[in-house]
Every structure is written in C-alpha cells, then in structure tokens.
Amino acid sequence: MKHHSSAILKEIDPQKVVFAVEISINLWQKLCHFLHKKGFTVLMVSPLYTKHERPKMDNTYSKTDPKDALAVANCARQGYFNFYKEYSNSSDAMHRLSITYDKLKKQVAQTKQRIRSQVELIFPEFNNADDIDTDTARELLRRYLSPKEFLQMNIYSETIIIEKVSQRQHGLKTLKRLQEAAANSIGLTVSDDLLFAEKLTMLTWLNQYQLLKEQVKLVLDKLIELAEQTPLFSILTSLKGISGITASRFIAELRDPMLFTNYKQIETFAGMSLKLSQAGKYTGYRRITHIGNHRFRAIIYTMAEETKNHIPEIRIRYLKRQMKQARYKKNVVACASNMLKLIMSMLKDNHTYQYRDKSVEELKQLEEKYQEFKNKKKIKKSA
C-alpha cells in the first residue's frame, strides 16, 4: 500500500495539487505529515465545519465517504482551513509532555476517588478523623482497612511511623481519633477472604497512585527543563502567581508564540473569544465560544486566577467587575484578556514584568473602595 501510494504521488506535481484533510481521530496526523514531507501543501479542515457543510448539499445529515470528501473540499475552497505546520523537536516534545501530564492528572484523580470510595464503604468515619487525601492516611491504609483492624493496631509503634511520614503533623492524637471512630463505625463488616480481597484491591490502588505521582514528577521535570530554554518562560514567571508548571504548560500548548501577533488570536485558539447573541433591541450576555484547545483554555484560566491577586493591571479589572456584579468565574475569565494582552506586550518588547507606580497607586485606591463595598454588603445581609 505504501509502495503504491508513493508511486502515485511521484506522478503528481506538488506545485499543482493541494490536499485538504479533515482533522479527526489520529489518521490525519500521519497523513498530513506524510504529504507535507512529499512537498505538498496540506490544508487542515475542522470537523466542526464539515458537520455544518453536510446538510447544505442535500438537506440531510447523512454521512458517506463521497459526501464527506466533497464537504472537506467545499470547506477548503471557502477558506475554512488552517495550513499544516511542523514545529521544532523541542516544541513537539513539550506538547507531547503537556498532553501526557494532563492524562496522568486525570488518572491520579480517578485513583484517589477509587481509594476514597472503598474507604467510605468499609470505614466511612475515617475521613472525619484524618483527611484521606494525605500521605499519612495512605500509609495507614497499606496496613489497616477495616474498623476492627484499626482497633487492634498498636498506636504507639504506629505513632513513630506516621510522625515521620507526616513530618510530625500527625501522631498519637490522630491514631486515638481513628480508634474512637472505628469503635462506632457503621461500615460494612468484612473478614477472612473478603477482607483479603478488599485489602489487595486497596493496595493495588495505593501502588498505582504512587506510580502515577512518580510519573507526573518525571514528566513535569522534563517539561520545565525544556520550557526554561525558551524566552517566554522568564517572561511568564516574572508575573507573580504564575508557577513554573503553569508557565511550562502554557508554552507547550501555545507551541510557537511567533505565530500570534495579537492577544485576541490566542483567545480564539484557546476557545475564549466571546460570542454575542443580538436581535433588534435585545442583546444577550457575552459568553466564550469554547471552540478551541480545551487544555490551553484551562491553563489560561488558572493563570488568570493566580495573577488576579498580585498583578495590578489584572486585579484592577477583577475588582471593578466584582463591584459591578459578583460572578467569580466570569470575572476571572474576563481578566484573562488583560493577562494575555500584558504577556503579548512583554513578549514583543522582550522584557520581564515590572510594576508601574501608576497602576500600583490606582490599585491601592480601588482596594479601599472594594473593602468599603464588601463591608456594606455584610451590613445589608446582617440587617
């Protein structure tokens, strides 16, 4: 098949033929890469465009290979495409690591929920005595699971172990609370083979959690190492509140900052550009489109949330919106525009962030007004 396709492509002049490819599932990546290497211009068409193109042809949503091919061609002819572009090895490496990190984080959250669900079934009072999402709790669960086992444990020998694990944040008092909770537990009674099966299952989840955490660290260490070599890393981390992890993931998902000349292009790429519903005198609320890179969108939101408490140019907008209407998430999303504008400005001038006296003074006055605003709201609620 490969030999046959290569023979056909040899007869085609790359200057006279353009390939349009719908970017769905994984086939498009290999196909675009292959055609690009052969010297052809490759156009990438989003499935969102082809979905809306199908009913235009015959007033049905029927899906066939010939119809899909025509839909892709029509979208490309109308200009609804992006040119296929290959990035540097380091950019591709960071992008792959960012995707891997995102998947690992989901698996970590899933494993933590499995541990919690099993404990809540057998010893539901455990979380009242000790936070289940701690290294101390996970260390104890490696040896004890049922309330009966916790009642029989030697709290003095265990104290030495958990004091070391928790860096002396937990000790004898924690173990006594656990035993008091175990004495009145309403969890399922498990023993013999069933207890063995439950403990083996718990040990499986705990080992999986530990392995995932180690893999997350390896991925992040390499991602940050690669990101530190880019000029954008020092610019992003100069903004107080943005960590090395967040900055690295921002760079990895942005791919090539030089492709963007305006912060609004970044918003569109992330799916954070605003859509407006307007008819006659009616104007609806502006909402973000959510059509874009969902990982990148989440990273930008986190960055806006981190910087709104520290950077004057961002916090000023947040406070003004909060005093107008207190909608936390919407106001954080609105602050993302200011943050991206600031980042693009620093990138173009190639300098790190510096506090401006004018912005600091404006924020100081606004903080006083915001405090007065909150005090008035408290008085109204108590009245």
CORGIVEN-V307152 format. One record per pair of residues at least 12 apart in sequence whose ideal C-beta (glycine too) atoms are under 10 Angstrom apart, sorted by sequence separation. I is the first residue (numbers start at 1). J is the second residue. D is the distance in Angstrom with one decimal. If there is no record, write none. Layout:
{{I;J;D} {I;J;D}}
This chain:
{{19;31;8.2} {32;44;6.7} {51;63;9.3} {120;132;8.6} {159;171;5.2} {160;172;10.0} {162;174;6.9} {235;247;8.6} {236;248;8.8} {254;266;7.1} {274;286;4.4} {275;287;5.8} {319;331;9.0} {19;32;8.1} {50;63;9.4} {54;67;6.4} {57;70;6.7} {119;132;5.9} {140;153;8.4} {158;171;9.4} {159;172;4.8} {162;175;7.2} {234;247;8.9} {273;286;10.0} {274;287;6.9} {275;288;7.3} {305;318;9.7} {318;331;5.6} {321;334;5.8} {21;35;7.8} {28;42;9.4} {53;67;9.3} {54;68;7.7} {57;71;7.1} {126;140;8.8} {144;158;8.7} {158;172;9.0} {159;173;9.3} {233;247;5.6} {236;250;6.2} {255;269;9.3} {274;288;6.1} {275;289;5.0} {304;318;8.6} {308;322;9.9} {317;331;8.2} {318;332;7.1} {320;334;9.6} {321;335;7.9} {19;34;9.9} {53;68;9.3} {56;71;8.5} {126;141;8.4} {143;158;8.2} {159;174;8.6} {232;247;7.8} {233;248;7.1} {236;251;7.4} {254;269;7.9} {273;288;6.8} {274;289;7.4} {275;290;9.2} {19;35;5.1} {28;44;7.2} {54;70;9.1} {55;71;9.8} {116;132;5.6} {155;171;9.5} {156;172;7.5} {158;174;9.5} {159;175;6.2} {228;244;7.9} {232;248;9.9} {235;251;9.9} {250;266;9.8} {253;269;8.9} {254;270;9.0} {272;288;4.9} {273;289;5.5} {275;291;8.9} {318;334;7.7} {319;335;9.9} {18;35;9.8} {19;36;9.0} {28;45;9.4} {50;67;9.5} {53;70;8.5} {54;71;5.4} {57;74;7.8} {115;132;7.0} {116;133;7.6} {155;172;6.4} {158;175;5.8} {159;176;9.7} {227;244;7.7} {230;247;9.5} {233;250;9.2} {253;270;8.1} {271;288;6.7} {272;289;7.6} {273;290;9.8} {317;334;6.6} {318;335;4.9} {17;35;9.5} {50;68;6.6} {53;71;4.2} {56;74;7.9} {115;133;8.5} {119;137;8.3} {123;141;9.2} {126;144;9.7} {140;158;7.4} {143;161;9.1} {155;173;10.0} {227;245;9.4} {230;248;9.2} {232;250;7.9} {233;251;6.4} {270;288;8.9} {271;289;5.5} {272;290;8.4} {273;291;8.3} {314;332;9.7} {317;335;5.4} {19;38;9.5} {28;47;9.9} {50;69;9.9} {52;71;9.1} {53;72;8.2} {126;145;9.3} {139;158;9.2} {155;174;9.3} {156;175;8.7} {224;243;9.6} {228;247;9.1} {232;251;5.4} {270;289;9.7} {271;290;4.9} {272;291;9.7} {273;292;8.0} {316;335;9.3} {317;336;10.0} {23;43;10.0} {50;70;9.7} {51;71;8.5} {53;73;9.5} {54;74;9.7} {112;132;8.5} {155;175;4.2} {158;178;9.5} {224;244;5.1} {227;247;6.5} {228;248;8.0} {231;251;9.8} {270;290;9.6} {271;291;4.9} {272;292;7.1} {315;335;7.9} {317;337;8.2} {318;338;8.6} {14;35;8.9} {19;40;5.4} {20;41;9.6} {21;42;6.2} {23;44;4.9} {24;45;9.4} {47;68;9.8} {50;71;4.4} {53;74;5.5} {112;133;6.3} {116;137;9.8} {123;144;8.8} {126;147;8.7} {129;150;9.2} {140;161;8.6} {154;175;9.4} {155;176;6.6} {223;244;9.3} {224;245;6.9} {227;248;3.7} {230;251;5.7} {267;288;8.3} {268;289;8.1} {270;291;9.7} {271;292;2.6} {272;293;9.8} {314;335;5.1} {317;338;5.1} {14;36;10.0} {18;40;7.2} {19;41;7.2} {20;42;7.9} {21;43;7.0} {22;44;8.1} {23;45;6.8} {24;46;8.8} {25;47;9.5} {49;71;8.1} {50;72;5.8} {53;75;5.6} {115;137;8.7} {119;141;7.0} {123;145;6.9} {125;147;7.8} {139;161;6.8} {140;162;6.8} {153;175;7.5} {223;245;8.0} {226;248;7.6} {227;249;8.3} {229;251;9.9} {230;252;9.8} {232;254;7.8} {235;257;9.5} {267;289;9.3} {270;292;4.8} {271;293;6.7} {313;335;9.4} {314;336;8.7} {316;338;8.2} {317;339;9.4} {17;40;6.3} {18;41;4.8} {19;42;5.1} {20;43;4.4} {21;44;6.0} {22;45;5.2} {23;46;6.3} {24;47;4.7} {49;72;8.6} {50;73;10.0} {52;75;9.0} {115;138;7.4} {118;141;8.9} {122;145;6.0} {123;146;6.5} {124;147;9.6} {139;162;6.4} {155;178;8.5} {224;247;8.3} {225;248;8.8} {227;250;8.6} {228;251;9.6} {268;291;8.5} {269;292;5.6} {270;293;5.5} {271;294;6.9} {305;328;9.2} {308;331;8.3} {314;337;9.5} {315;338;9.2} {14;38;6.6} {15;39;8.4} {16;40;9.9} {17;41;8.1} {18;42;7.8} {19;43;6.9} {20;44;8.0} {21;45;6.8} {22;46;7.8} {23;47;7.0} {47;71;9.9} {50;74;8.6} {122;146;5.8} {123;147;5.2} {126;150;8.2} {155;179;6.8} {220;244;8.7} {224;248;4.8} {227;251;4.9} {230;254;9.9} {268;292;6.7} {269;293;6.2} {270;294;8.4} {272;296;8.8} {305;329;9.2} {308;332;6.4} {311;335;9.3} {314;338;5.0} {9;34;9.0} {14;39;3.9} {15;40;9.2} {18;43;6.3} {19;44;9.9} {20;45;5.6} {22;47;5.9} {47;72;9.6} {49;74;9.0} {50;75;6.0} {53;78;8.6} {122;147;7.7} {123;148;9.6} {125;150;9.8} {136;161;9.3} {137;162;9.3} {139;164;9.3} {140;165;9.0} {150;175;8.5} {153;178;8.5} {220;245;6.0} {223;248;4.8} {224;249;9.5} {226;251;8.5} {227;252;6.9} {232;257;5.6} {267;292;8.4} {270;295;9.0} {271;296;8.0} {272;297;5.8} {307;332;9.9} {313;338;5.7} {314;339;5.3} {9;35;8.1} {12;38;8.8} {13;39;9.4} {14;40;4.8} {15;41;8.8} {24;50;8.5} {45;71;8.5} {49;75;4.5} {112;138;9.5} {115;141;7.2} {119;145;7.7} {123;149;9.0} {136;162;5.1} {139;165;4.9} {153;179;7.8} {222;248;9.6} {223;249;7.2} {226;252;8.2} {231;257;8.6} {266;292;9.7} {270;296;4.4} {271;297;5.2} {306;332;9.9} {308;334;10.0} {313;339;8.2} {12;39;9.9} {13;40;9.6} {14;41;7.5} {22;49;8.7} {23;50;9.9} {45;72;5.1} {48;75;9.7} {49;76;9.2} {53;80;8.3} {118;145;8.1} {122;149;9.9} {123;150;7.1} {135;162;9.1} {136;163;9.2} {138;165;8.8} {139;166;8.5} {151;178;9.2} {152;179;9.4} {224;251;9.9} {230;257;8.3} {269;296;6.8} {270;297;4.4} {304;331;9.5} {305;332;5.2} {308;335;5.1} {311;338;8.5} {314;341;9.7} {6;34;9.4} {10;38;9.0} {12;40;8.0} {22;50;5.6} {45;73;8.9} {52;80;9.5} {134;162;9.8} {136;164;10.0} {137;165;9.7} {150;178;5.4} {151;179;5.8} {220;248;7.6} {223;251;9.0} {269;297;9.2} {270;298;9.0} {272;300;6.5} {301;329;8.3} {304;332;5.2} {305;333;9.6} {307;335;7.7} {308;336;9.4} {311;339;7.5} {313;341;8.4} {314;342;7.2} {5;34;8.3} {9;38;5.6} {43;72;8.8} {45;74;9.4} {46;75;8.1} {49;78;8.5} {136;165;5.5} {137;166;9.6} {150;179;6.0} {151;180;9.7} {153;182;9.2} {220;249;9.1} {223;252;6.5} {270;299;8.2} {271;300;9.7} {272;301;8.3} {303;332;10.0} {304;333;7.1} {307;336;9.4} {313;342;5.7} {5;35;10.0} {9;39;9.3} {43;73;9.8} {45;75;4.7} {50;80;8.9} {135;165;5.4} {136;166;4.4} {140;170;9.4} {150;180;9.9} {152;182;9.4} {266;296;8.4} {267;297;9.3} {270;300;5.5} {302;332;9.4} {304;334;8.6} {305;335;8.3} {308;338;9.1} {9;40;8.0} {45;76;5.8} {49;80;4.5} {134;165;8.9} {135;166;6.7} {136;167;9.6} {139;170;9.7} {147;178;9.1} {150;181;8.1} {151;182;5.0} {269;300;10.0} {270;301;9.2} {301;332;6.5} {304;335;4.7} {305;336;9.1} {307;338;9.0} {308;339;8.2} {311;342;7.4} {2;34;9.2} {6;38;8.4} {43;75;8.8} {44;76;9.2} {48;80;9.1} {49;81;8.1} {130;162;9.2} {134;166;7.2} {135;167;9.3} {147;179;9.0} {150;182;4.1} {151;183;6.4} {272;304;9.8} {301;333;6.6} {303;335;9.6} {304;336;4.1} {307;339;5.7} {313;345;9.8} {5;38;9.7} {43;76;4.9} {136;169;7.5} {137;170;8.9} {149;182;8.3} {150;183;9.1} {267;300;8.3} {300;333;8.7} {303;336;7.5} {304;337;8.8} {306;339;9.4} {43;77;9.8} {46;80;7.4} {135;169;9.8} {136;170;4.7} {140;174;9.0} {144;178;8.6} {147;181;7.8} {148;182;7.5} {151;185;9.2} {266;300;7.9} {301;335;9.6} {302;336;9.9} {304;338;8.3} {305;339;10.0} {45;80;6.5} {46;81;8.1} {134;169;8.5} {135;170;9.5} {136;171;9.5} {140;175;8.4} {147;182;3.8} {150;185;8.6} {301;336;6.6} {304;339;5.2} {307;342;8.7} {43;79;9.7} {45;81;5.1} {46;82;8.1} {130;166;9.7} {134;170;7.8} {146;182;8.4} {147;183;7.6} {297;333;9.3} {300;336;5.2} {303;339;6.2} {304;340;8.7} {307;343;9.9} {43;80;9.3} {44;81;6.0} {45;82;8.3} {137;174;9.4} {147;184;8.7} {148;185;8.9} {300;337;9.8} {303;340;8.9} {43;81;4.0} {44;82;4.9} {136;174;7.1} {140;178;7.6} {144;182;9.1} {147;185;3.9} {255;293;9.7} {42;81;9.4} {43;82;7.4} {44;83;7.3} {131;170;9.4} {136;175;9.9} {146;185;8.5} {147;186;9.3} {148;187;10.0} {254;293;9.1} {297;336;9.1} {300;339;7.7} {42;82;9.8} {43;83;6.5} {44;84;5.5} {130;170;6.9} {134;174;10.0} {147;187;6.0} {253;293;5.9} {300;340;7.2} {303;343;8.8} {313;353;9.3} {42;83;7.3} {43;84;7.2} {44;85;9.1} {137;178;9.5} {146;187;7.4} {147;188;9.8} {148;189;8.2} {149;190;9.8} {253;294;9.9} {255;296;9.6} {41;83;7.3} {42;84;3.8} {145;187;9.7} {146;188;8.6} {147;189;8.7} {148;190;8.8} {253;295;5.7} {254;296;7.1} {288;330;9.3} {311;353;7.3} {313;355;9.6} {41;84;8.2} {42;85;9.2} {131;174;9.9} {146;189;7.8} {147;190;9.7} {148;191;7.8} {252;295;9.0} {253;296;4.0} {287;330;8.8} {300;343;9.9} {312;355;6.9} {313;356;8.0} {316;359;7.0} {323;366;8.6} {24;68;9.7} {40;84;9.3} {129;173;9.8} {130;174;5.5} {146;190;5.5} {252;296;9.1} {253;297;9.2} {286;330;9.4} {311;355;8.5} {312;356;7.3} {315;359;9.3} {319;363;7.9} {129;174;7.0} {130;175;8.8} {145;190;7.8} {146;191;7.7} {253;298;9.5} {254;299;9.2} {285;330;8.8} {288;333;6.4} {310;355;9.9} {312;357;9.9} {314;359;9.8} {22;68;7.0} {129;175;8.8} {149;195;8.2} {249;295;7.7} {250;296;7.7} {253;299;6.2} {254;300;9.8} {287;333;9.4} {288;334;9.8} {307;353;9.7} {312;358;8.9} {313;359;5.6} {316;362;6.1} {320;366;7.2} {323;369;7.2} {22;69;9.1} {36;83;9.8} {129;176;8.8} {130;177;7.1} {148;195;8.8} {249;296;8.5} {252;299;8.9} {253;300;9.0} {312;359;3.8} {316;363;5.5} {319;366;5.2} {323;370;6.2} {326;373;9.5} {36;84;5.6} {129;177;4.0} {130;178;6.2} {146;194;9.8} {251;299;9.8} {286;334;9.3} {288;336;9.3} {311;359;8.7} {312;360;5.5} {315;363;6.0} {318;366;9.8} {319;367;7.2} {322;370;7.0} {326;374;9.6} {20;69;9.0} {22;71;8.2} {35;84;8.0} {36;85;8.6} {37;86;8.9} {128;177;8.1} {129;178;4.6} {146;195;6.1} {249;298;9.2} {250;299;5.3} {312;361;8.9} {313;362;9.4} {314;363;9.8} {316;365;9.9} {317;366;10.0} {320;369;9.4} {323;372;9.7} {22;72;5.0} {36;86;6.5} {128;178;9.5} {129;179;8.6} {145;195;7.3} {149;199;8.8} {249;299;5.1} {250;300;7.4} {312;362;7.0} {313;363;8.7} {316;366;5.9} {319;369;8.0} {320;370;8.9} {323;373;5.1} {21;72;7.3} {33;84;8.2} {126;177;10.0} {129;180;7.4} {130;181;9.0} {248;299;9.8} {312;363;4.2} {315;366;8.1} {316;367;9.5} {319;370;4.8} {322;373;8.1} {323;374;9.1} {326;377;8.5} {20;72;5.1} {32;84;4.7} {125;177;9.6} {126;178;7.0} {128;180;9.9} {129;181;4.5} {146;198;7.8} {247;299;9.4} {250;302;9.2} {311;363;9.2} {312;364;8.9} {315;367;8.4} {318;370;9.5} {322;374;9.1} {19;72;9.8} {20;73;6.0} {22;75;8.4} {31;84;9.7} {32;85;9.6} {33;86;7.4} {125;178;8.5} {128;181;6.1} {129;182;8.5} {145;198;6.0} {146;199;8.5} {246;299;6.4} {249;302;8.7} {250;303;6.6} {20;74;9.4} {22;76;9.8} {32;86;9.0} {127;181;9.3} {145;199;5.3} {245;299;9.7} {246;300;9.6} {249;303;9.4} {312;366;9.1} {319;373;8.8} {323;377;9.9} {18;73;10.0} {20;75;7.3} {21;76;9.2} {29;84;9.6} {123;178;8.8} {125;180;8.9} {126;181;6.8} {144;199;8.9} {312;367;10.0} {315;370;9.6} {20;76;3.7} {28;84;9.1} {125;181;3.8} {126;182;8.3} {143;199;8.9} {145;201;9.4} {246;302;5.8} {247;303;8.2} {19;76;9.1} {20;77;8.5} {124;181;9.1} {125;182;7.2} {142;199;9.0} {145;202;5.7} {245;302;9.6} {246;303;5.6} {18;76;7.5} {23;81;9.6} {123;181;7.8} {125;183;9.5} {141;199;9.0} {144;202;9.9} {145;203;9.4} {22;81;10.0} {23;82;8.6} {123;182;6.8} {125;184;7.3} {126;185;8.5} {243;302;9.2} {246;305;10.0} {274;333;9.5} {20;80;9.8} {21;81;9.2} {125;185;5.3} {142;202;7.9} {143;203;9.7} {242;302;8.9} {243;303;9.3} {246;306;6.9} {274;334;9.5} {20;81;6.5} {23;84;9.1} {124;185;7.0} {125;186;7.7} {126;187;8.6} {141;202;5.9} {142;203;6.6} {241;302;9.8} {242;303;5.6} {246;307;9.9} {272;333;6.8} {123;185;5.7} {124;186;6.5} {125;187;7.5} {141;203;8.6} {241;303;7.8} {242;304;9.9} {18;81;9.7} {21;84;7.7} {122;185;8.5} {123;186;9.6} {124;187;5.4} {241;304;9.4} {243;306;7.4} {274;337;9.2} {123;187;4.8} {124;188;9.3} {138;202;9.6} {141;205;9.1} {142;206;5.9} {239;303;8.0} {241;305;8.4} {242;306;5.8} {272;336;6.2} {273;337;9.7} {19;84;8.8} {122;187;4.6} {123;188;9.1} {141;206;6.4} {142;207;9.1} {241;306;3.6} {242;307;6.3} {272;337;8.1} {121;187;6.6} {122;188;5.5} {240;306;8.5} {241;307;4.4} {270;336;8.6} {120;187;8.1} {121;188;5.8} {122;189;8.8} {123;190;9.8} {138;205;9.5} {139;206;9.0} {236;303;8.0} {239;306;8.4} {240;307;7.1} {241;308;7.9} {119;187;8.6} {122;190;6.0} {138;206;5.7} {142;210;10.0} {239;307;5.4} {241;309;6.4} {242;310;9.2} {272;340;8.6} {121;190;9.1} {240;309;8.6} {241;310;4.6} {242;311;9.2} {267;336;7.5} {240;310;3.9} {241;311;7.0} {266;336;9.4} {267;337;6.8} {270;340;8.9} {138;209;7.1} {236;307;9.9} {239;310;7.7} {240;311;6.5} {266;337;9.7} {122;194;10.0} {138;210;8.1} {239;311;5.8} {122;195;8.9} {241;314;9.0} {263;336;9.4} {264;337;8.2} {267;340;6.5} {239;313;9.9} {263;337;6.9} {266;340;5.3} {267;341;9.8} {135;210;9.9} {239;314;8.5} {263;338;9.1} {265;340;9.5} {266;341;9.6} {122;198;6.4} {263;339;8.7} {264;340;8.3} {121;198;8.6} {122;199;9.8} {263;340;4.0} {264;341;8.8} {266;343;8.3} {262;340;9.4} {263;341;4.6} {266;344;7.4} {262;341;8.9} {263;342;8.5} {265;344;9.1} {118;198;7.0} {122;202;8.9} {260;340;9.4} {263;343;7.3} {264;344;9.4} {118;199;9.9} {263;344;4.5} {262;344;6.9} {263;345;8.5} {118;201;6.6} {119;202;8.0} {261;344;8.3} {118;202;5.8} {260;344;7.3} {263;347;9.8} {115;201;9.8} {257;343;9.0} {114;201;8.6} {115;202;7.0} {118;205;7.2} {257;344;8.6} {260;347;8.8} {261;348;8.8} {114;202;9.1} {117;205;9.5} {116;205;9.7} {254;343;9.8} {258;347;9.1} {114;204;9.1} {115;205;4.9} {257;347;5.9} {114;205;4.9} {115;206;6.8} {257;348;9.8} {113;205;9.6} {114;206;9.9} {111;204;9.6} {112;205;8.6} {115;208;9.4} {250;343;8.6} {111;205;5.6} {114;208;8.5} {115;209;6.8} {110;205;9.7} {111;206;8.6} {114;209;8.8} {111;207;9.7} {111;208;5.3} {112;209;6.7} {242;339;9.1} {110;208;9.5} {111;209;4.6} {241;339;9.8} {110;209;9.8} {111;210;9.5} {108;208;9.3} {111;211;9.4} {112;212;9.6} {239;339;7.7} {107;208;8.2} {108;209;6.8} {111;212;6.3} {242;343;9.5} {107;209;9.2} {110;212;9.4} {111;213;9.5} {109;212;9.8} {239;342;7.6} {107;211;9.9} {108;212;4.9} {239;343;7.7} {107;212;5.6} {108;213;6.8} {106;212;10.0} {105;212;8.8} {108;215;9.3} {235;342;9.7} {236;343;6.8} {239;346;8.6} {104;212;5.9} {107;215;9.1} {108;216;6.7} {235;343;6.8} {238;346;7.7} {104;213;8.9} {107;216;9.2} {235;345;9.9} {236;346;8.8} {104;215;5.8} {105;216;6.9} {232;343;8.1} {235;346;4.9} {236;347;9.3} {242;353;9.6} {104;216;5.0} {234;346;9.8} {235;347;6.1} {104;217;9.9} {238;351;8.7} {239;352;8.6} {240;353;8.0} {101;215;9.3} {104;218;9.7} {105;219;9.9} {232;346;9.1} {235;349;9.7} {238;352;3.6} {239;353;5.2} {100;215;8.4} {101;216;6.7} {104;219;6.5} {232;347;6.4} {235;350;8.0} {237;352;8.4} {238;353;4.2} {240;355;9.3} {100;216;9.1} {103;219;9.8} {104;220;9.4} {231;347;7.9} {234;350;9.9} {235;351;7.6} {236;352;9.2} {237;353;9.3} {238;354;8.3} {102;219;9.9} {234;351;9.6} {235;352;5.7} {236;353;9.1} {100;218;9.8} {101;219;5.0} {232;350;9.9} {234;352;5.9} {235;353;7.4} {100;219;5.4} {101;220;6.4} {231;350;6.7} {234;353;10.0} {99;219;9.9} {100;220;10.0} {97;218;9.6} {98;219;8.8} {101;222;10.0} {97;219;5.3} {98;220;9.9} {100;222;9.8} {101;223;6.7} {96;219;9.5} {97;220;8.1} {100;223;8.8} {97;221;9.8} {97;222;6.0} {98;223;6.6} {97;223;4.3} {96;223;9.4} {97;224;9.5} {94;222;8.9} {95;223;9.8} {97;225;9.9} {93;222;8.0} {94;223;6.0} {97;226;7.5} {98;227;9.6} {93;223;8.5} {94;224;9.7} {97;227;9.4} {94;225;9.8} {94;226;5.1} {93;226;6.0} {94;227;6.2} {91;226;8.8} {94;229;9.8} {90;226;5.5} {94;230;8.6} {89;226;9.8} {90;227;9.1} {90;229;7.0} {91;230;8.9} {90;230;8.1} {101;245;8.6} {101;248;9.1} {102;249;8.3} {101;249;7.0} {98;248;7.8} {97;248;8.5} {98;249;5.2} {101;252;8.6} {102;253;9.5} {97;249;8.9} {98;250;9.2} {98;251;8.8} {99;252;8.5} {94;248;7.2} {95;249;10.0} {98;252;3.7} {99;253;8.9} {94;249;8.6} {97;252;6.6} {98;253;5.8} {95;251;9.5} {96;252;8.5} {94;251;6.4} {95;252;5.2} {98;255;10.0} {94;252;3.8} {95;253;7.0} {93;252;8.7} {94;253;8.7} {95;254;9.4} {91;251;8.6} {92;252;9.7} {94;254;9.6} {95;255;6.3} {91;252;8.0} {94;255;8.3} {90;252;9.9} {91;254;9.2} {92;255;8.6} {91;255;5.5} {91;256;6.4} {88;255;9.3} {87;255;5.6} {88;256;8.2} {87;256;6.1} {85;255;8.7} {85;256;8.0} {87;259;9.7} {85;259;8.0} {102;294;9.4} {102;295;5.4} {101;295;9.3} {99;295;7.3} {102;298;8.6} {98;295;6.8} {102;299;9.5} {98;296;9.0} {95;295;9.9} {98;299;8.6} {48;291;6.7} {46;291;8.6}}
